[in-house]
Amino acid sequence: MVRYAFPDAQVTFEPHSKRQAIVDSWPADVDDSTARRDWGWEPDYDLNRAFEEYLIPTISKGYQALA
């Protein structure tokens, strides 16, 4: 998704051991089926919407400020 939105992006990743330990302690999945069933809850954003409506515009603004 990053490369689609920003074709020239160079993506690298080096985990920070203490922060990675925190992330590793999180559950792999969150089961929201009870909230959906009992309250009719639905998330406002899925991965695509969050990326398209929040992350891309926010990142783009940051780079425009540098130009």
CHARMM internal coordinates of N, CA and C (Angstrom, degrees):
IC EDIT
DIST 1 N 1 CA 1.4499
DIST 1 CA 1 C 1.5223
ANGL 1 N 1 CA 1 C 111.03
DIST 1 C 2 N 1.3150
ANGL 1 CA 1 C 2 N 116.45
DIHE 1 N 1 CA 1 C 2 N -38.51
DIST 2 N 2 CA 1.4600
ANGL 1 C 2 N 2 CA 120.03
DIHE 1 CA 1 C 2 N 2 CA 178.16
DIST 2 CA 2 C 1.5176
ANGL 2 N 2 CA 2 C 110.16
DIHE 1 C 2 N 2 CA 2 C -63.64
DIST 2 C 3 N 1.3038
ANGL 2 CA 2 C 3 N 117.28
DIHE 2 N 2 CA 2 C 3 N -46.71
DIST 3 N 3 CA 1.4667
ANGL 2 C 3 N 3 CA 120.43
DIHE 2 CA 2 C 3 N 3 CA -178.24
DIST 3 CA 3 C 1.5250
ANGL 3 N 3 CA 3 C 111.93
DIHE 2 C 3 N 3 CA 3 C -66.44
DIST 3 C 4 N 1.3268
ANGL 3 CA 3 C 4 N 117.19
DIHE 3 N 3 CA 3 C 4 N -31.36
DIST 4 N 4 CA 1.4625
ANGL 3 C 4 N 4 CA 120.26
DIHE 3 CA 3 C 4 N 4 CA 176.80
DIST 4 CA 4 C 1.5296
ANGL 4 N 4 CA 4 C 110.02
DIHE 3 C 4 N 4 CA 4 C -65.68
DIST 4 C 5 N 1.3224
ANGL 4 CA 4 C 5 N 116.39
DIHE 4 N 4 CA 4 C 5 N -45.41
DIST 5 N 5 CA 1.4627
ANGL 4 C 5 N 5 CA 121.04
DIHE 4 CA 4 C 5 N 5 CA -178.02
DIST 5 CA 5 C 1.5206
ANGL 5 N 5 CA 5 C 112.60
DIHE 4 C 5 N 5 CA 5 C -76.65
DIST 5 C 6 N 1.3272
ANGL 5 CA 5 C 6 N 115.91
DIHE 5 N 5 CA 5 C 6 N -33.64
DIST 6 N 6 CA 1.4626
ANGL 5 C 6 N 6 CA 121.86
DIHE 5 CA 5 C 6 N 6 CA -176.84
DIST 6 CA 6 C 1.5307
ANGL 6 N 6 CA 6 C 108.12
DIHE 5 C 6 N 6 CA 6 C -132.14
DIST 6 C 7 N 1.3266
ANGL 6 CA 6 C 7 N 117.79
DIHE 6 N 6 CA 6 C 7 N 80.51
DIST 7 N 7 CA 1.4753
ANGL 6 C 7 N 7 CA 121.44
DIHE 6 CA 6 C 7 N 7 CA -172.58
DIST 7 CA 7 C 1.5305
ANGL 7 N 7 CA 7 C 114.65
DIHE 6 C 7 N 7 CA 7 C -56.44
DIST 7 C 8 N 1.3081
ANGL 7 CA 7 C 8 N 117.86
DIHE 7 N 7 CA 7 C 8 N -28.73
DIST 8 N 8 CA 1.4649
ANGL 7 C 8 N 8 CA 120.29
DIHE 7 CA 7 C 8 N 8 CA -177.85
DIST 8 CA 8 C 1.5312
ANGL 8 N 8 CA 8 C 112.84
DIHE 7 C 8 N 8 CA 8 C -92.53
DIST 8 C 9 N 1.3191
ANGL 8 CA 8 C 9 N 116.91
DIHE 8 N 8 CA 8 C 9 N 5.70
DIST 9 N 9 CA 1.4621
ANGL 8 C 9 N 9 CA 120.27
DIHE 8 CA 8 C 9 N 9 CA -177.68
DIST 9 CA 9 C 1.5232
ANGL 9 N 9 CA 9 C 111.13
DIHE 8 C 9 N 9 CA 9 C -64.30
DIST 9 C 10 N 1.2968
ANGL 9 CA 9 C 10 N 114.82
DIHE 9 N 9 CA 9 C 10 N 141.96
DIST 10 N 10 CA 1.4628
ANGL 9 C 10 N 10 CA 121.54
DIHE 9 CA 9 C 10 N 10 CA 172.46
DIST 10 CA 10 C 1.5268
ANGL 10 N 10 CA 10 C 105.84
DIHE 9 C 10 N 10 CA 10 C -113.48
DIST 10 C 11 N 1.3109
ANGL 10 CA 10 C 11 N 115.17
DIHE 10 N 10 CA 10 C 11 N 112.23
DIST 11 N 11 CA 1.4548
ANGL 10 C 11 N 11 CA 120.90
DIHE 10 CA 10 C 11 N 11 CA -174.90
DIST 11 CA 11 C 1.5242
ANGL 11 N 11 CA 11 C 109.29
DIHE 10 C 11 N 11 CA 11 C -103.02
DIST 11 C 12 N 1.3167
ANGL 11 CA 11 C 12 N 115.82
DIHE 11 N 11 CA 11 C 12 N 125.63
DIST 12 N 12 CA 1.4601
ANGL 11 C 12 N 12 CA 121.31
DIHE 11 CA 11 C 12 N 12 CA 175.85
DIST 12 CA 12 C 1.5265
ANGL 12 N 12 CA 12 C 108.17
DIHE 11 C 12 N 12 CA 12 C -129.70
DIST 12 C 13 N 1.3066
ANGL 12 CA 12 C 13 N 115.40
DIHE 12 N 12 CA 12 C 13 N 162.37
DIST 13 N 13 CA 1.4549
ANGL 12 C 13 N 13 CA 119.62
DIHE 12 CA 12 C 13 N 13 CA -178.98
DIST 13 CA 13 C 1.5105
ANGL 13 N 13 CA 13 C 109.85
DIHE 12 C 13 N 13 CA 13 C -152.38
DIST 13 C 14 N 1.3159
ANGL 13 CA 13 C 14 N 115.26
DIHE 13 N 13 CA 13 C 14 N 127.25
DIST 14 N 14 CA 1.4570
ANGL 13 C 14 N 14 CA 121.55
DIHE 13 CA 13 C 14 N 14 CA 172.87
DIST 14 CA 14 C 1.5216
ANGL 14 N 14 CA 14 C 106.59
DIHE 13 C 14 N 14 CA 14 C -132.76
DIST 14 C 15 N 1.3346
ANGL 14 CA 14 C 15 N 117.43
DIHE 14 N 14 CA 14 C 15 N 110.82
DIST 15 N 15 CA 1.4604
ANGL 14 C 15 N 15 CA 118.96
DIHE 14 CA 14 C 15 N 15 CA -176.93
DIST 15 CA 15 C 1.5277
ANGL 15 N 15 CA 15 C 112.08
DIHE 14 C 15 N 15 CA 15 C -66.50
DIST 15 C 16 N 1.3088
ANGL 15 CA 15 C 16 N 115.09
DIHE 15 N 15 CA 15 C 16 N 144.86
DIST 16 N 16 CA 1.4595
ANGL 15 C 16 N 16 CA 123.54
DIHE 15 CA 15 C 16 N 16 CA 173.53
DIST 16 CA 16 C 1.5194
ANGL 16 N 16 CA 16 C 104.80
DIHE 15 C 16 N 16 CA 16 C -92.82
DIST 16 C 17 N 1.3133
ANGL 16 CA 16 C 17 N 119.46
DIHE 16 N 16 CA 16 C 17 N 119.53
DIST 17 N 17 CA 1.4637
ANGL 16 C 17 N 17 CA 122.30
DIHE 16 CA 16 C 17 N 17 CA -169.07
DIST 17 CA 17 C 1.5289
ANGL 17 N 17 CA 17 C 113.58
DIHE 16 C 17 N 17 CA 17 C -57.00
DIST 17 C 18 N 1.3191
ANGL 17 CA 17 C 18 N 118.29
DIHE 17 N 17 CA 17 C 18 N -41.65
DIST 18 N 18 CA 1.4705
ANGL 17 C 18 N 18 CA 119.58
DIHE 17 CA 17 C 18 N 18 CA -179.30
DIST 18 CA 18 C 1.5203
ANGL 18 N 18 CA 18 C 111.52
DIHE 17 C 18 N 18 CA 18 C -70.71
DIST 18 C 19 N 1.3222
ANGL 18 CA 18 C 19 N 117.14
DIHE 18 N 18 CA 18 C 19 N -41.41
DIST 19 N 19 CA 1.4609
ANGL 18 C 19 N 19 CA 119.82
DIHE 18 CA 18 C 19 N 19 CA 178.08
DIST 19 CA 19 C 1.5235
ANGL 19 N 19 CA 19 C 110.64
DIHE 18 C 19 N 19 CA 19 C -68.92
DIST 19 C 20 N 1.3283
ANGL 19 CA 19 C 20 N 116.60
DIHE 19 N 19 CA 19 C 20 N -37.07
DIST 20 N 20 CA 1.4555
ANGL 19 C 20 N 20 CA 120.00
DIHE 19 CA 19 C 20 N 20 CA 178.36
DIST 20 CA 20 C 1.5213
ANGL 20 N 20 CA 20 C 111.07
DIHE 19 C 20 N 20 CA 20 C -63.14
DIST 20 C 21 N 1.3223
ANGL 20 CA 20 C 21 N 117.37
DIHE 20 N 20 CA 20 C 21 N -36.26
DIST 21 N 21 CA 1.4655
ANGL 20 C 21 N 21 CA 121.08
DIHE 20 CA 20 C 21 N 21 CA 177.63
DIST 21 CA 21 C 1.5275
ANGL 21 N 21 CA 21 C 110.59
DIHE 20 C 21 N 21 CA 21 C -62.27
DIST 21 C 22 N 1.3204
ANGL 21 CA 21 C 22 N 116.98
DIHE 21 N 21 CA 21 C 22 N -37.61
DIST 22 N 22 CA 1.4672
ANGL 21 C 22 N 22 CA 120.71
DIHE 21 CA 21 C 22 N 22 CA 176.70
DIST 22 CA 22 C 1.5204
ANGL 22 N 22 CA 22 C 109.84
DIHE 21 C 22 N 22 CA 22 C -64.51
DIST 22 C 23 N 1.3130
ANGL 22 CA 22 C 23 N 116.46
DIHE 22 N 22 CA 22 C 23 N -48.55
DIST 23 N 23 CA 1.4638
ANGL 22 C 23 N 23 CA 120.72
DIHE 22 CA 22 C 23 N 23 CA 179.81
DIST 23 CA 23 C 1.5265
ANGL 23 N 23 CA 23 C 110.66
DIHE 22 C 23 N 23 CA 23 C -60.97
DIST 23 C 24 N 1.3078
ANGL 23 CA 23 C 24 N 117.34
DIHE 23 N 23 CA 23 C 24 N -40.97
DIST 24 N 24 CA 1.4614
ANGL 23 C 24 N 24 CA 121.21
DIHE 23 CA 23 C 24 N 24 CA 179.65
DIST 24 CA 24 C 1.5270
ANGL 24 N 24 CA 24 C 112.40
DIHE 23 C 24 N 24 CA 24 C -63.46
DIST 24 C 25 N 1.3274
ANGL 24 CA 24 C 25 N 117.58
DIHE 24 N 24 CA 24 C 25 N -22.01
DIST 25 N 25 CA 1.4659
ANGL 24 C 25 N 25 CA 120.49
DIHE 24 CA 24 C 25 N 25 CA 179.76
DIST 25 CA 25 C 1.5240
ANGL 25 N 25 CA 25 C 112.61
DIHE 24 C 25 N 25 CA 25 C -82.54
DIST 25 C 26 N 1.3405
ANGL 25 CA 25 C 26 N 117.13
DIHE 25 N 25 CA 25 C 26 N -11.73
DIST 26 N 26 CA 1.4613
ANGL 25 C 26 N 26 CA 120.53
DIHE 25 CA 25 C 26 N 26 CA -180.00
DIST 26 CA 26 C 1.5187
ANGL 26 N 26 CA 26 C 109.93
DIHE 25 C 26 N 26 CA 26 C -75.78
DIST 26 C 27 N 1.3335
ANGL 26 CA 26 C 27 N 117.32
DIHE 26 N 26 CA 26 C 27 N 151.52
DIST 27 N 27 CA 1.4689
ANGL 26 C 27 N 27 CA 118.56
DIHE 26 CA 26 C 27 N 27 CA 176.04
DIST 27 CA 27 C 1.5306
ANGL 27 N 27 CA 27 C 110.26
DIHE 26 C 27 N 27 CA 27 C -66.59
DIST 27 C 28 N 1.3120
ANGL 27 CA 27 C 28 N 115.98
DIHE 27 N 27 CA 27 C 28 N 151.33
DIST 28 N 28 CA 1.4696
ANGL 27 C 28 N 28 CA 120.56
DIHE 27 CA 27 C 28 N 28 CA -179.36
DIST 28 CA 28 C 1.5233
ANGL 28 N 28 CA 28 C 111.33
DIHE 27 C 28 N 28 CA 28 C -68.83
DIST 28 C 29 N 1.3275
ANGL 28 CA 28 C 29 N 116.54
DIHE 28 N 28 CA 28 C 29 N -25.54
DIST 29 N 29 CA 1.4501
ANGL 28 C 29 N 29 CA 120.33
DIHE 28 CA 28 C 29 N 29 CA -177.68
DIST 29 CA 29 C 1.5273
ANGL 29 N 29 CA 29 C 108.10
DIHE 28 C 29 N 29 CA 29 C -148.05
DIST 29 C 30 N 1.2938
ANGL 29 CA 29 C 30 N 116.08
DIHE 29 N 29 CA 29 C 30 N 150.33
DIST 30 N 30 CA 1.4526
ANGL 29 C 30 N 30 CA 121.01
DIHE 29 CA 29 C 30 N 30 CA 175.92
DIST 30 CA 30 C 1.5276
ANGL 30 N 30 CA 30 C 106.95
DIHE 29 C 30 N 30 CA 30 C -109.98
DIST 30 C 31 N 1.3140
ANGL 30 CA 30 C 31 N 115.71
DIHE 30 N 30 CA 30 C 31 N 124.85
DIST 31 N 31 CA 1.4548
ANGL 30 C 31 N 31 CA 120.87
DIHE 30 CA 30 C 31 N 31 CA -179.31
DIST 31 CA 31 C 1.5258
ANGL 31 N 31 CA 31 C 108.94
DIHE 30 C 31 N 31 CA 31 C -92.86
DIST 31 C 32 N 1.3200
ANGL 31 CA 31 C 32 N 116.01
DIHE 31 N 31 CA 31 C 32 N 104.96
DIST 32 N 32 CA 1.4571
ANGL 31 C 32 N 32 CA 120.46
DIHE 31 CA 31 C 32 N 32 CA -179.72
DIST 32 CA 32 C 1.5312
ANGL 32 N 32 CA 32 C 111.94
DIHE 31 C 32 N 32 CA 32 C -102.57
DIST 32 C 33 N 1.3339
ANGL 32 CA 32 C 33 N 116.54
DIHE 32 N 32 CA 32 C 33 N 16.49
DIST 33 N 33 CA 1.4680
ANGL 32 C 33 N 33 CA 120.18
DIHE 32 CA 32 C 33 N 33 CA -175.50
DIST 33 CA 33 C 1.5297
ANGL 33 N 33 CA 33 C 112.71
DIHE 32 C 33 N 33 CA 33 C -62.00
DIST 33 C 34 N 1.3281
ANGL 33 CA 33 C 34 N 118.02
DIHE 33 N 33 CA 33 C 34 N -34.62
DIST 34 N 34 CA 1.4638
ANGL 33 C 34 N 34 CA 120.04
DIHE 33 CA 33 C 34 N 34 CA 179.38
DIST 34 CA 34 C 1.5304
ANGL 34 N 34 CA 34 C 110.50
DIHE 33 C 34 N 34 CA 34 C -67.08
DIST 34 C 35 N 1.3123
ANGL 34 CA 34 C 35 N 117.56
DIHE 34 N 34 CA 34 C 35 N -43.47
DIST 35 N 35 CA 1.4708
ANGL 34 C 35 N 35 CA 120.84
DIHE 34 CA 34 C 35 N 35 CA 178.00
DIST 35 CA 35 C 1.5288
ANGL 35 N 35 CA 35 C 110.39
DIHE 34 C 35 N 35 CA 35 C -64.65
DIST 35 C 36 N 1.2998
ANGL 35 CA 35 C 36 N 116.77
DIHE 35 N 35 CA 35 C 36 N -39.16
DIST 36 N 36 CA 1.4682
ANGL 35 C 36 N 36 CA 119.75
DIHE 35 CA 35 C 36 N 36 CA 177.78
DIST 36 CA 36 C 1.5301
ANGL 36 N 36 CA 36 C 110.23
DIHE 35 C 36 N 36 CA 36 C -63.84
DIST 36 C 37 N 1.3207
ANGL 36 CA 36 C 37 N 116.06
DIHE 36 N 36 CA 36 C 37 N -45.35
DIST 37 N 37 CA 1.4643
ANGL 36 C 37 N 37 CA 121.06
DIHE 36 CA 36 C 37 N 37 CA -177.78
DIST 37 CA 37 C 1.5262
ANGL 37 N 37 CA 37 C 111.27
DIHE 36 C 37 N 37 CA 37 C -69.88
DIST 37 C 38 N 1.3255
ANGL 37 CA 37 C 38 N 117.67
DIHE 37 N 37 CA 37 C 38 N -50.44
DIST 38 N 38 CA 1.4623
ANGL 37 C 38 N 38 CA 121.32
DIHE 37 CA 37 C 38 N 38 CA -173.10
DIST 38 CA 38 C 1.5307
ANGL 38 N 38 CA 38 C 113.63
DIHE 37 C 38 N 38 CA 38 C -75.42
DIST 38 C 39 N 1.3033
ANGL 38 CA 38 C 39 N 117.03
DIHE 38 N 38 CA 38 C 39 N -39.02
DIST 39 N 39 CA 1.4590
ANGL 38 C 39 N 39 CA 120.69
DIHE 38 CA 38 C 39 N 39 CA -173.58
DIST 39 CA 39 C 1.5282
ANGL 39 N 39 CA 39 C 113.81
DIHE 38 C 39 N 39 CA 39 C -111.75
DIST 39 C 40 N 1.3255
ANGL 39 CA 39 C 40 N 116.42
DIHE 39 N 39 CA 39 C 40 N -5.87
DIST 40 N 40 CA 1.4619
ANGL 39 C 40 N 40 CA 119.01
DIHE 39 CA 39 C 40 N 40 CA -175.25
DIST 40 CA 40 C 1.5199
ANGL 40 N 40 CA 40 C 112.30
DIHE 39 C 40 N 40 CA 40 C 69.72
DIST 40 C 41 N 1.3386
ANGL 40 CA 40 C 41 N 115.33
DIHE 40 N 40 CA 40 C 41 N 23.23
DIST 41 N 41 CA 1.4626
ANGL 40 C 41 N 41 CA 120.64
DIHE 40 CA 40 C 41 N 41 CA -177.20
DIST 41 CA 41 C 1.5253
ANGL 41 N 41 CA 41 C 110.95
DIHE 40 C 41 N 41 CA 41 C -69.39
DIST 41 C 42 N 1.2992
ANGL 41 CA 41 C 42 N 115.62
DIHE 41 N 41 CA 41 C 42 N 139.03
DIST 42 N 42 CA 1.4638
ANGL 41 C 42 N 42 CA 123.20
DIHE 41 CA 41 C 42 N 42 CA 173.23
DIST 42 CA 42 C 1.5248
ANGL 42 N 42 CA 42 C 107.25
DIHE 41 C 42 N 42 CA 42 C -136.06
DIST 42 C 43 N 1.3164
ANGL 42 CA 42 C 43 N 117.53
DIHE 42 N 42 CA 42 C 43 N 139.19
DIST 43 N 43 CA 1.4699
ANGL 42 C 43 N 43 CA 118.89
DIHE 42 CA 42 C 43 N 43 CA 177.65
DIST 43 CA 43 C 1.5269
ANGL 43 N 43 CA 43 C 110.41
DIHE 42 C 43 N 43 CA 43 C -67.38
DIST 43 C 44 N 1.3241
ANGL 43 CA 43 C 44 N 115.77
DIHE 43 N 43 CA 43 C 44 N 147.24
DIST 44 N 44 CA 1.4598
ANGL 43 C 44 N 44 CA 120.49
DIHE 43 CA 43 C 44 N 44 CA 177.22
DIST 44 CA 44 C 1.5205
ANGL 44 N 44 CA 44 C 111.85
DIHE 43 C 44 N 44 CA 44 C -75.12
DIST 44 C 45 N 1.3236
ANGL 44 CA 44 C 45 N 116.66
DIHE 44 N 44 CA 44 C 45 N -29.26
DIST 45 N 45 CA 1.4531
ANGL 44 C 45 N 45 CA 121.04
DIHE 44 CA 44 C 45 N 45 CA -175.33
DIST 45 CA 45 C 1.5186
ANGL 45 N 45 CA 45 C 110.69
DIHE 44 C 45 N 45 CA 45 C -128.79
DIST 45 C 46 N 1.3267
ANGL 45 CA 45 C 46 N 115.36
DIHE 45 N 45 CA 45 C 46 N 139.02
DIST 46 N 46 CA 1.4497
ANGL 45 C 46 N 46 CA 120.74
DIHE 45 CA 45 C 46 N 46 CA 166.26
DIST 46 CA 46 C 1.5307
ANGL 46 N 46 CA 46 C 105.98
DIHE 45 C 46 N 46 CA 46 C -106.82
DIST 46 C 47 N 1.3015
ANGL 46 CA 46 C 47 N 117.19
DIHE 46 N 46 CA 46 C 47 N -177.98
DIST 47 N 47 CA 1.4620
ANGL 46 C 47 N 47 CA 119.65
DIHE 46 CA 46 C 47 N 47 CA -176.46
DIST 47 CA 47 C 1.5252
ANGL 47 N 47 CA 47 C 111.82
DIHE 46 C 47 N 47 CA 47 C -58.50
DIST 47 C 48 N 1.3174
ANGL 47 CA 47 C 48 N 117.59
DIHE 47 N 47 CA 47 C 48 N -47.24
DIST 48 N 48 CA 1.4633
ANGL 47 C 48 N 48 CA 120.14
DIHE 47 CA 47 C 48 N 48 CA -177.82
DIST 48 CA 48 C 1.5213
ANGL 48 N 48 CA 48 C 112.27
DIHE 47 C 48 N 48 CA 48 C -63.54
DIST 48 C 49 N 1.3291
ANGL 48 CA 48 C 49 N 117.14
DIHE 48 N 48 CA 48 C 49 N -45.56
DIST 49 N 49 CA 1.4640
ANGL 48 C 49 N 49 CA 119.50
DIHE 48 CA 48 C 49 N 49 CA -178.87
DIST 49 CA 49 C 1.5230
ANGL 49 N 49 CA 49 C 110.95
DIHE 48 C 49 N 49 CA 49 C -65.68
DIST 49 C 50 N 1.3300
ANGL 49 CA 49 C 50 N 117.28
DIHE 49 N 49 CA 49 C 50 N -41.50
DIST 50 N 50 CA 1.4584
ANGL 49 C 50 N 50 CA 120.06
DIHE 49 CA 49 C 50 N 50 CA 179.01
DIST 50 CA 50 C 1.5240
ANGL 50 N 50 CA 50 C 110.61
DIHE 49 C 50 N 50 CA 50 C -61.31
DIST 50 C 51 N 1.3246
ANGL 50 CA 50 C 51 N 116.01
DIHE 50 N 50 CA 50 C 51 N -41.98
DIST 51 N 51 CA 1.4582
ANGL 50 C 51 N 51 CA 119.86
DIHE 50 CA 50 C 51 N 51 CA -179.32
DIST 51 CA 51 C 1.5272
ANGL 51 N 51 CA 51 C 110.90
DIHE 50 C 51 N 51 CA 51 C -66.95
DIST 51 C 52 N 1.3346
ANGL 51 CA 51 C 52 N 116.15
DIHE 51 N 51 CA 51 C 52 N -47.53
DIST 52 N 52 CA 1.4679
ANGL 51 C 52 N 52 CA 120.84
DIHE 51 CA 51 C 52 N 52 CA -174.84
DIST 52 CA 52 C 1.5263
ANGL 52 N 52 CA 52 C 113.42
DIHE 51 C 52 N 52 CA 52 C -72.46
DIST 52 C 53 N 1.3311
ANGL 52 CA 52 C 53 N 117.34
DIHE 52 N 52 CA 52 C 53 N -37.57
DIST 53 N 53 CA 1.4592
ANGL 52 C 53 N 53 CA 119.58
DIHE 52 CA 52 C 53 N 53 CA -173.61
DIST 53 CA 53 C 1.5220
ANGL 53 N 53 CA 53 C 113.93
DIHE 52 C 53 N 53 CA 53 C -98.84
DIST 53 C 54 N 1.3232
ANGL 53 CA 53 C 54 N 117.63
DIHE 53 N 53 CA 53 C 54 N -16.71
DIST 54 N 54 CA 1.4598
ANGL 53 C 54 N 54 CA 119.51
DIHE 53 CA 53 C 54 N 54 CA -178.17
DIST 54 CA 54 C 1.5243
ANGL 54 N 54 CA 54 C 112.38
DIHE 53 C 54 N 54 CA 54 C -120.38
DIST 54 C 55 N 1.3089
ANGL 54 CA 54 C 55 N 117.38
DIHE 54 N 54 CA 54 C 55 N -57.89
DIST 55 N 55 CA 1.4629
ANGL 54 C 55 N 55 CA 119.71
DIHE 54 CA 54 C 55 N 55 CA -172.96
DIST 55 CA 55 C 1.5248
ANGL 55 N 55 CA 55 C 113.13
DIHE 54 C 55 N 55 CA 55 C -68.44
DIST 55 C 56 N 1.3258
ANGL 55 CA 55 C 56 N 117.95
DIHE 55 N 55 CA 55 C 56 N -49.65
DIST 56 N 56 CA 1.4702
ANGL 55 C 56 N 56 CA 119.22
DIHE 55 CA 55 C 56 N 56 CA -178.70
DIST 56 CA 56 C 1.5305
ANGL 56 N 56 CA 56 C 110.81
DIHE 55 C 56 N 56 CA 56 C -59.95
DIST 56 C 57 N 1.3328
ANGL 56 CA 56 C 57 N 119.94
DIHE 56 N 56 CA 56 C 57 N -50.73
DIST 57 N 57 CA 1.4740
ANGL 56 C 57 N 57 CA 118.52
DIHE 56 CA 56 C 57 N 57 CA 179.10
DIST 57 CA 57 C 1.5289
ANGL 57 N 57 CA 57 C 113.19
DIHE 56 C 57 N 57 CA 57 C -60.45
DIST 57 C 58 N 1.3278
ANGL 57 CA 57 C 58 N 117.62
DIHE 57 N 57 CA 57 C 58 N -39.42
DIST 58 N 58 CA 1.4542
ANGL 57 C 58 N 58 CA 120.63
DIHE 57 CA 57 C 58 N 58 CA -178.77
DIST 58 CA 58 C 1.5229
ANGL 58 N 58 CA 58 C 110.74
DIHE 57 C 58 N 58 CA 58 C -66.68
DIST 58 C 59 N 1.3025
ANGL 58 CA 58 C 59 N 117.13
DIHE 58 N 58 CA 58 C 59 N -44.95
DIST 59 N 59 CA 1.4602
ANGL 58 C 59 N 59 CA 120.99
DIHE 58 CA 58 C 59 N 59 CA 179.23
DIST 59 CA 59 C 1.5193
ANGL 59 N 59 CA 59 C 110.20
DIHE 58 C 59 N 59 CA 59 C -65.43
DIST 59 C 60 N 1.3270
ANGL 59 CA 59 C 60 N 116.29
DIHE 59 N 59 CA 59 C 60 N -43.01
DIST 60 N 60 CA 1.4689
ANGL 59 C 60 N 60 CA 120.60
DIHE 59 CA 59 C 60 N 60 CA 179.27
DIST 60 CA 60 C 1.5222
ANGL 60 N 60 CA 60 C 111.73
DIHE 59 C 60 N 60 CA 60 C -59.63
DIST 60 C 61 N 1.3244
ANGL 60 CA 60 C 61 N 117.38
DIHE 60 N 60 CA 60 C 61 N -42.60
DIST 61 N 61 CA 1.4712
ANGL 60 C 61 N 61 CA 120.91
DIHE 60 CA 60 C 61 N 61 CA 178.41
DIST 61 CA 61 C 1.5205
ANGL 61 N 61 CA 61 C 110.92
DIHE 60 C 61 N 61 CA 61 C -62.07
DIST 61 C 62 N 1.3194
ANGL 61 CA 61 C 62 N 116.32
DIHE 61 N 61 CA 61 C 62 N -39.94
DIST 62 N 62 CA 1.4587
ANGL 61 C 62 N 62 CA 120.61
DIHE 61 CA 61 C 62 N 62 CA 179.15
DIST 62 CA 62 C 1.5157
ANGL 62 N 62 CA 62 C 111.99
DIHE 61 C 62 N 62 CA 62 C -61.48
DIST 62 C 63 N 1.3198
ANGL 62 CA 62 C 63 N 116.04
DIHE 62 N 62 CA 62 C 63 N -41.40
DIST 63 N 63 CA 1.4639
ANGL 62 C 63 N 63 CA 119.74
DIHE 62 CA 62 C 63 N 63 CA -179.93
DIST 63 CA 63 C 1.5256
ANGL 63 N 63 CA 63 C 111.43
DIHE 62 C 63 N 63 CA 63 C -74.10
DIST 63 C 64 N 1.3348
ANGL 63 CA 63 C 64 N 117.33
DIHE 63 N 63 CA 63 C 64 N -32.61
DIST 64 N 64 CA 1.4696
ANGL 63 C 64 N 64 CA 119.95
DIHE 63 CA 63 C 64 N 64 CA 176.69
DIST 64 CA 64 C 1.5245
ANGL 64 N 64 CA 64 C 110.42
DIHE 63 C 64 N 64 CA 64 C -64.35
DIST 64 C 65 N 1.3189
ANGL 64 CA 64 C 65 N 116.35
DIHE 64 N 64 CA 64 C 65 N -34.78
DIST 65 N 65 CA 1.4600
ANGL 64 C 65 N 65 CA 120.39
DIHE 64 CA 64 C 65 N 65 CA 178.90
DIST 65 CA 65 C 1.5155
ANGL 65 N 65 CA 65 C 111.40
DIHE 64 C 65 N 65 CA 65 C -66.48
DIST 65 C 66 N 1.3387
ANGL 65 CA 65 C 66 N 117.44
DIHE 65 N 65 CA 65 C 66 N -27.69
DIST 66 N 66 CA 1.4628
ANGL 65 C 66 N 66 CA 121.43
DIHE 65 CA 65 C 66 N 66 CA 179.75
DIST 66 CA 66 C 1.5228
ANGL 66 N 66 CA 66 C 112.39
DIHE 65 C 66 N 66 CA 66 C -80.66
DIST 66 C 67 N 1.3209
ANGL 66 CA 66 C 67 N 116.38
DIHE 66 N 66 CA 66 C 67 N -20.31
DIST 67 N 67 CA 1.4695
ANGL 66 C 67 N 67 CA 119.90
DIHE 66 CA 66 C 67 N 67 CA -175.39
DIST 67 CA 67 C 1.5190
ANGL 67 N 67 CA 67 C 112.36
DIHE 66 C 67 N 67 CA 67 C -77.64
END
COOR INIT
IC SEED 1 N 1 CA 1 C
IC BUILD
